[in-house]
């Protein structure tokens, strides 16, 4: 029987074989994953990117690059026309992977994980693009900044936090909150909060109003990517929570709306997201 460790080693060897390039050779990369697009530019591999996903917004250098669809609607014909040597895809895009395999194009298959997964993905992309030193530098900088946030809030009382990552506009229907797995849960803990759904062994939960009342968060933080709500509607969206007056966060006016793509993308700006959360939960620590 093949052990898990042997499988991981085998996977690493296969990937290493896929990314070897001759000296001076650059890849032609298409990225369908916004987080990986950010990583490529952060490690200095931006010139190798020839196409990006429909929802990529950062960095500004991608503005004029061809758009090739995304998770649910990849434009295979468009991708192939760009003559890529490497395509960055989501793990769930199995049919797409088979098409690229038949076309002789390598694919880097990305799956969500925690902070360590982000670090490893940066290193993988560094190996794939000849930018490993730059990738290591980015990882070290992220680690240093994250540890600085952790030190800022060390010893402070950790409020119970509901971290909301999605809901229907103008209503508290279909609320999605961070569970106890994944990078959002981890940065919340680093920022000095206690996730009210930290006991849920999954990335997100969809709680009922009754569950929210029972969990009684001290603070509610909503993370919103740009465009989720109109800026002029933010005050009204915050006021929607007044329908749950028995929740301590609502009663004590501790509902916060944070806006920014960097808050929800598991990429190089993760340390900035951790600091923003820490400043929200522990403003006195940053005076």
C-alpha positions in Angstrom: 0.0 0.0 0.0 1.3 3.5 -0.9 1.5 5.7 2.2 0.3 9.2 2.3 3.8 10.5 2.6 4.9 8.6 -0.5 2.0 10.0 -2.4 3.0 13.6 -1.4 6.6 12.9 -2.4 5.4 11.5 -5.8 3.2 14.5 -6.4 6.1 16.9 -5.6 8.4 15.0 -8.0 5.8 15.1 -10.8 5.4 18.9 -10.3 9.1 19.4 -10.2 9.4 17.5 -13.5 6.7 19.7 -15.0 8.4 23.0 -14.1 12.0 22.5 -15.2 12.9 24.9 -18.0 16.1 25.5 -19.8 18.3 28.4 -18.8 16.8 31.7 -19.8 13.5 30.2 -21.0 10.3 31.9 -19.9 6.9 30.3 -19.6 3.8 31.6 -21.2 1.3 31.5 -18.3 -2.5 31.7 -18.2 -3.9 32.1 -14.8 -7.6 31.4 -14.0 -7.1 32.0 -10.3 -6.9 35.7 -9.0 -4.8 34.7 -6.0 -2.2 33.0 -8.2 -2.2 35.9 -10.6 -1.3 38.2 -7.7 1.4 35.8 -6.6 3.0 35.7 -10.0 3.4 39.5 -10.2 4.5 39.6 -6.5 7.5 37.3 -7.3 8.5 39.1 -10.4 7.0 36.6 -12.9 4.4 39.1 -14.3 6.1 39.3 -17.7 5.4 35.6 -18.2 1.6 36.0 -17.8 -0.2 36.1 -21.2 -3.8 35.8 -20.0 -5.9 36.1 -16.8 -9.3 35.2 -15.4 -12.4 37.3 -15.9 -12.5 38.3 -12.2 -8.8 39.3 -11.8 -8.5 42.9 -10.6 -5.0 43.1 -9.1 -2.3 44.2 -9.8 -3.0 47.1 -12.2 -0.5 45.6 -14.7 -3.1 43.0 -15.7 -5.6 45.6 -17.1 -4.7 45.1 -20.7 -4.1 41.3 -20.6 -6.6 39.0 -22.4 -9.5 37.6 -20.3 -10.1 33.9 -20.6 -13.1 33.1 -18.3 -13.0 31.8 -14.8 -14.0 28.9 -12.6 -17.4 28.2 -14.2 -16.8 29.5 -17.7 -13.2 28.9 -18.9 -12.8 29.9 -22.6 -10.7 26.9 -23.7 -10.4 28.2 -27.3 -9.2 31.6 -26.1 -6.7 30.0 -23.7 -5.2 27.7 -26.4 -4.9 30.7 -28.8 -2.5 32.3 -26.3 -0.1 29.3 -26.7 0.4 28.8 -23.0 3.1 26.5 -21.6 1.5 26.5 -18.1 -2.1 27.1 -17.1 -3.1 27.8 -13.4 -6.5 26.2 -12.7 -8.8 25.4 -9.8 -8.8 21.8 -8.5 -12.5 21.3 -9.4 -11.9 22.0 -13.1 -11.2 18.3 -13.9 -12.6 18.4 -17.5 -10.3 21.4 -18.3 -7.3 19.6 -16.9 -8.0 16.7 -19.3 -8.2 19.0 -22.3 -4.9 20.6 -21.4 -3.3 17.2 -20.9 -4.5 16.1 -24.4 -3.0 19.3 -25.8 0.3 18.7 -24.1 0.0 21.8 -21.8 1.0 21.6 -18.2 -1.5 22.6 -15.5 -0.8 23.8 -11.9 -3.9 22.7 -10.0 -4.8 25.0 -7.1 -6.9 24.1 -4.0 -7.8 26.4 -1.2 -6.1 25.9 2.2 -4.6 27.7 5.1 -1.7 30.2 5.4 0.9 27.4 4.9 -0.8 26.5 1.6 -0.3 30.1 0.5 3.4 30.0 1.3 3.9 26.7 -0.5 2.0 27.9 -3.5 4.3 30.9 -3.8 7.3 28.6 -3.6 5.8 26.3 -6.3 5.2 29.2 -8.6 8.7 30.5 -7.9 10.1 27.1 -9.0 7.8 27.1 -12.1 8.9 30.5 -13.3 12.6 30.6 -12.3 11.7 33.1 -9.5 12.3 30.9 -6.4 14.5 33.5 -4.6 11.9 36.2 -5.1 9.2 33.8 -3.9 11.2 33.0 -0.8 11.6 36.7 -0.1 7.9 37.3 -0.5 7.1 34.5 2.0 9.6 35.8 4.5 8.2 39.3 4.3 4.6 37.9 4.8 5.7 35.8 7.8 7.5 38.8 9.4 4.5 41.1 9.0 2.1 38.5 10.2 4.2 37.9 13.3 4.3 41.6 13.9 0.5 41.7 14.0 0.4 38.7 16.4 2.8 40.5 18.7 0.7 43.7 18.7 -2.4 41.9 20.0 -0.6 39.4 22.3 -2.1 39.3 25.8 -5.2 41.3 24.9 -8.7 40.0 25.6 -9.9 38.1 22.5 -13.4 39.0 21.5 -15.8 36.4 20.1 -16.1 37.3 16.4 -18.5 36.4 13.7 -16.6 36.8 10.4 -19.1 37.2 7.6 -17.9 36.5 4.0 -21.2 36.7 2.2 -25.0 37.3 2.3 -27.8 38.7 0.3 -27.7 42.5 0.0 -30.2 44.4 2.2 -31.1 41.4 4.2 -29.7 38.8 6.6 -30.6 35.9 4.3 -28.1 33.4 3.1 -25.4 34.4 5.5 -22.0 32.7 5.0 -19.4 32.9 7.8 -15.9 31.6 8.3 -15.7 28.2 9.8 -12.7 26.8 11.7 -10.7 25.8 8.6 -8.8 28.0 6.1 -6.8 31.2 5.8 -9.7 33.5 6.9 -10.1 31.6 10.2 -6.3 31.7 10.7 -5.9 35.4 10.1 -8.8 36.1 12.4 -7.0 34.2 15.2 -3.7 36.0 14.4 -5.5 39.4 14.6 -6.6 38.6 18.1 -10.1 37.3 17.7 -11.9 34.1 18.6 -14.0 32.7 15.8 -17.5 31.9 17.0 -17.6 29.0 14.5 -14.0 27.9 15.2 -15.4 24.5 16.1 -16.8 23.9 12.6 -14.3 21.7 10.7 -15.0 23.4 7.3 -14.1 26.7 5.6 -17.6 28.2 5.8 -20.9 27.8 7.6 -24.4 29.0 6.8 -25.9 29.8 10.2 -29.6 30.5 11.0 -30.6 33.5 13.0 -31.2 31.3 16.0 -27.7 30.0 15.8 -26.3 33.5 15.6 -28.2 34.5 18.7 -27.0 31.4 20.5 -23.4 31.9 19.5 -23.6 35.6 20.8 -20.6 37.2 19.0 -19.1 40.2 20.7 -18.0 41.6 17.3 -19.4 41.1 13.8 -17.0 41.8 10.9 -18.2 41.6 7.3 -15.5 41.2 4.6 -16.6 42.6 1.3 -14.7 42.6 -2.0 -15.1 45.7 -4.0 -18.4 45.7 -5.9 -20.2 43.4 -3.5 -22.1 46.4 -2.1 -22.2 49.9 -3.4 -20.2 52.3 -1.3 -23.2 54.6 -0.7 -25.1 51.6 0.6 -22.6 50.5 3.3 -24.4 52.3 6.2 -27.7 50.8 5.2 -26.1 47.3 5.0 -24.6 47.7 8.4 -28.0 48.8 9.8 -29.6 45.5 8.5 -28.0 43.8 11.6 -30.4 45.8 13.9 -32.9 43.1 13.3 -30.9 40.9 15.7 -30.8 43.3 18.7 -30.2 40.5 21.3 -26.8 39.7 19.7 -24.1 41.5 21.9 -22.2 42.8 18.8 -25.4 44.5 17.6 -26.4 45.8 21.0 -23.0 47.3 21.6 -22.6 48.7 18.1 -19.7 46.4 17.2 -20.6 45.7 13.6 -17.9 46.5 11.1 -18.0 46.6 7.3 -14.5 46.1 5.8 -14.1 46.6 2.0 -11.2 45.4 -0.1 -10.3 42.6 -2.5 -7.2 42.0 -0.5 -9.3 40.9 2.5 -10.7 37.8 0.8 -8.0 36.8 -1.7 -5.5 34.2 -0.3 -2.4 35.9 -1.8 0.6 38.1 -1.0 -1.6 40.8 0.6 -2.6 38.5 3.4 -0.5 40.3 6.0 -2.3 43.5 5.1 -5.6 41.8 5.7 -4.4 40.5 9.1 -3.4 44.0 10.1 -6.8 45.5 9.0 -8.6 42.9 11.1 -6.4 43.5 14.1 -6.9 47.3 13.9 -10.6 46.7 13.8 -10.7 44.3 16.8 -7.9 46.0 18.9 -7.6 49.7 17.8 -5.8 50.6 21.0 -3.0 48.3 20.1 -2.1 50.5 17.1 -2.1 53.9 18.8 
